[in-house]
Amino acid sequence: MAIGGHHNPVAKSVVWLTPPYILDALGPFDLDPCAAEQDPTRAAPRYYTERVNGLNQDWSGRVWLNPPYGKQTGFWLKRLAHHGNGIAIIFARTETDMFFRHIWEKADAIHFFRGRIHFCHMDGRQATANSGAPSVLVAYGRDNVRAIKDSGLPGKLIEL
């Protein structure tokens, strides 16, 4: 569900899991190419962890992507855009080159969350502090736009 640090510079872990309510609202996924080694609630039955580097593996079906945050995020978004079937959760860094190249120019929709998300620790507990920045869902493929529309998640969906 996630590999990589979120905004908090003093975090004791670099792995932050997607809250289950988000995954439950979006329906089943086939693949999570950025899964944590230990995860109490898998996003998909098929997954790749950091040990096998999901960027170098075959992707098929509907993909859930909570990529490593930071400089690597663009590589993962590029791959998902090329795949064309999935949803990513990332920070809403809308002014960045990565956002322009892989989201504004290629995604089908963006869902801006109302408020900040509280990601989860490896044991499944929700973090006490929020993520430190606003988050978005990025949809590639019309079925994924529909899944976000039907999810009931708080925020605003912008179709591109």
Steps between C-alpha positions, in 0.01 A plus 500: 500500500784738559872519496666829575475780747229753541551860601601463866882535519517334842293197407635174640387310192523565130202274431151645526199288410186620330207519743270201440191720461650646180570158349159368607327799336680454168422132450728205423839537332702233319854625567689710753851553361617698809387273782657505841678180609263461795150631453190406700265603215631428151371730227505221242549123482803550274771731627867586477713621786817705503704177481384429145453863381154523349623743234686211337212249515203428275186699577154376411146574608386783723792652695506668840805726534623661821854565374813605681462872561775729378719489193389145410129585481521613137639165382204318653244746360655473155463123518138521618414754228648266240309204650179706485295314761530598862486752779793666676508689828764771526554846644328781311820661372309641203772740386776245454635378168405145601139605557482674163660217301330200658173635639380822338594369155410130539255428782124479454411662834637629830319478833608765750431376853324724746743528791822311547527124517624307801702213355556180698799340669625153405287342774185656352459773763409843365774759545416767757627779274369564151719457193627859513379591151182472294450176307331414172378190325601482136285290268619342176215341305129583496408210732731647764342844463163332560637317806610828654166666415313215666735473800346762725848616601493863614640755258466618143549298182634688199472320166777584254 
